[in-house]
């Protein structure tokens, strides 16, 4: 009887120790937004894309693949490969050059002279590939968001 009791006690202690392993940190999809848009002399746009890690653990981002839509115009592709380690509940940026369509360029120039009173809506959506801190392989996280771009007073060809 004592052996059986010791066996149950040993199994109970072992199960308790196994349950004391590290807690799994919650993982949530990132938020992607345009922090700044600069019109380059060759007509391309240099986007400063902010990737916000909304998880409780570090995430190692390595690519985004999505679309940028200005106003209700035809969207253009956003794609970049990079290495970016973002701490929990923080964000970081990457620069991405894109070639806008002619209607997008016209829409941006239409608000350029209005200063901070002018604004142009945009939408980004797609997926970001990242490896959460406690996982061995990266996985894709969908993102979708919309906001406004306005000319930066005193800095030509720059929008935030």
SULKAJO-V53643 format. One record per run of one state. SS is the DSSP state (~ for helix, > for strand, _ for the rest). FROM is the first residue (numbers start at 1). LEN is the number of residues. If there is no record, write none. Layout:
BEGIN
ss:SS from:FROM len:LEN
ss:SS from:FROM len:LEN
END
This chain:
BEGIN
ss:_ from:1 len:1
ss:~ from:2 len:18
ss:_ from:20 len:11
ss:> from:31 len:9
ss:_ from:40 len:5
ss:> from:45 len:8
ss:_ from:53 len:6
ss:> from:59 len:12
ss:_ from:71 len:5
ss:> from:76 len:11
ss:_ from:87 len:4
ss:> from:91 len:8
ss:_ from:99 len:3
ss:~ from:102 len:11
ss:_ from:113 len:2
ss:~ from:115 len:3
ss:_ from:118 len:2
ss:> from:120 len:13
ss:_ from:133 len:6
ss:> from:139 len:11
ss:_ from:150 len:1
ss:> from:151 len:1
ss:_ from:152 len:6
ss:> from:158 len:2
ss:_ from:160 len:1
END
